[in-house]
Amino acid sequence: MFEVLVVVDGSYDGTDHMIANMKVPYRLKCFWRPSRGRWAACNAGIAGAEGDLILLLGDNVEPLPEFLSAHWQSHQELERSGILGVVPVWMDANSLPVASYIAEEFGQHLEKLSQLGYQLNLRDFCGGNFSMMKKAVLDAAYLMRNSRPTGMKTWNYPGD
């Protein structure tokens, strides 16, 4: 069994009411909060999660049927890892030229990420399909808040 947490970050479009009235075969929770940005919303979702696996999914990502099992299996093999799933850009005949350009650039980026031995850096991170075991997330958060490596800047995000 799993849970789905939806963090509505300042939207007044009725998403929170729609979710409150949904009938689904899993635990579904919705948090409405004033707009503070994507990362503050992610942090709120992580804080409210009760499960062992944290999976961040962008609001425009439609997961495939094997999505959850693929993330879960990856963590069974790589216990303290962050798993980046693909976020494909779908195109059709009505797509604008700028969308085609973005899709091509993003496709090249995904190809680079899939190369064996490629070392990820912060600019490669895509929070639209990312998972990590909750214990590892909490350990990392603790380390980030309680250590001050020489030469590193500490950022405080609004609402964190």
C-alpha positions in Angstrom: 0.0 0.0 0.0 1.2 3.5 -0.7 0.1 7.1 0.0 -0.1 10.1 -2.3 0.4 13.5 -0.9 -0.5 16.5 -3.0 0.8 19.9 -2.0 -1.2 22.7 -3.5 1.2 25.7 -3.4 -1.1 28.7 -3.3 -3.4 27.7 -6.1 -7.1 28.7 -5.9 -8.2 26.6 -8.9 -10.1 24.1 -6.7 -7.5 21.3 -6.8 -7.7 20.8 -3.0 -11.5 20.4 -3.1 -11.3 18.0 -6.0 -8.8 15.8 -4.2 -10.8 15.9 -1.0 -13.7 14.4 -2.9 -11.8 11.7 -4.7 -12.4 8.0 -3.9 -9.2 6.1 -4.5 -7.8 2.7 -3.3 -4.9 4.3 -1.5 -4.3 6.9 1.2 -4.6 10.4 -0.4 -3.7 13.5 1.5 -3.8 17.1 0.3 -2.1 20.1 1.9 -2.9 23.6 0.8 -0.4 26.3 1.6 0.3 29.9 0.6 2.6 30.0 -2.5 6.2 29.6 -1.4 7.7 27.9 -4.4 8.4 24.3 -5.6 11.1 23.4 -3.1 9.1 24.6 -0.1 6.2 22.6 -1.4 8.4 19.5 -1.8 9.7 20.0 1.8 6.1 20.2 3.1 5.2 16.9 1.3 8.3 15.2 2.6 7.5 16.3 6.2 3.9 15.0 5.9 4.9 11.6 4.3 4.5 8.5 6.4 5.9 6.0 4.0 9.5 4.7 3.6 10.0 5.9 0.0 9.8 9.6 -1.0 9.0 10.1 -4.6 8.6 13.6 -6.0 6.5 13.9 -9.1 5.9 17.1 -11.0 2.3 18.1 -11.6 2.7 17.7 -15.4 4.2 14.2 -15.3 2.0 11.2 -16.2 3.6 8.1 -14.8 3.6 4.8 -16.6 2.1 1.7 -15.0 5.5 0.3 -13.9 6.6 3.7 -12.4 6.3 2.9 -8.7 7.7 -0.6 -8.9 10.7 0.6 -10.9 11.5 3.2 -8.3 11.0 0.8 -5.4 13.1 -1.9 -7.1 16.0 0.6 -7.7 16.0 1.4 -4.0 16.2 -2.3 -3.0 19.4 -2.6 -5.1 20.8 0.9 -4.2 19.8 1.6 -0.6 21.1 5.1 -0.1 20.6 6.5 -3.6 18.6 9.2 -5.2 16.9 7.8 -8.3 16.1 10.1 -11.3 13.4 8.8 -13.5 12.9 10.0 -17.0 10.6 12.9 -17.7 9.8 12.5 -21.4 8.5 15.4 -23.5 5.6 14.2 -25.7 5.1 15.9 -29.0 2.3 15.8 -31.6 1.5 17.5 -34.9 0.0 20.6 -33.1 3.1 21.2 -30.9 4.7 24.6 -31.3 8.2 24.9 -32.8 9.6 26.0 -29.4 8.2 22.8 -27.8 10.1 20.8 -30.5 13.3 22.6 -29.6 12.8 21.9 -25.9 12.0 18.3 -26.5 15.1 17.8 -28.6 17.4 19.6 -26.0 15.8 17.6 -23.2 16.2 14.3 -25.1 19.9 15.0 -25.6 20.2 15.8 -21.9 18.5 12.5 -20.9 20.8 10.6 -23.3 23.8 12.2 -21.5 22.4 11.2 -18.1 22.0 7.6 -19.2 25.7 7.1 -20.1 27.4 4.6 -17.8 29.7 6.4 -15.4 28.3 9.8 -15.9 28.7 11.9 -12.7 25.5 13.9 -11.9 25.8 17.5 -10.8 23.2 19.8 -9.3 22.2 21.2 -12.7 21.2 17.6 -13.8 18.7 17.3 -11.1 15.1 17.1 -12.2 12.5 17.1 -9.3 9.7 16.0 -11.6 10.5 12.3 -11.2 12.9 11.7 -8.3 12.9 9.2 -5.4 14.9 8.6 -2.3 14.3 6.5 0.9 12.8 8.8 3.6 15.6 7.9 6.1 18.2 9.0 3.6 16.3 12.3 2.9 16.1 13.0 6.6 19.8 12.1 7.2 20.8 14.5 4.3 18.6 17.2 5.7 20.1 16.8 9.1 23.7 17.0 7.7 22.8 20.0 5.6 21.4 21.9 8.6 24.1 20.9 11.1 27.3 21.2 9.1 29.0 24.2 7.6 31.8 23.0 5.3 34.4 25.6 4.6 33.6 27.7 1.5 30.0 26.5 1.2 27.1 28.9 1.4 24.0 27.9 3.3 20.7 28.8 1.8 17.5 29.2 3.7 14.4 28.8 1.6 11.2 30.8 2.5 8.9 28.5 4.4 11.5 25.9 5.3 
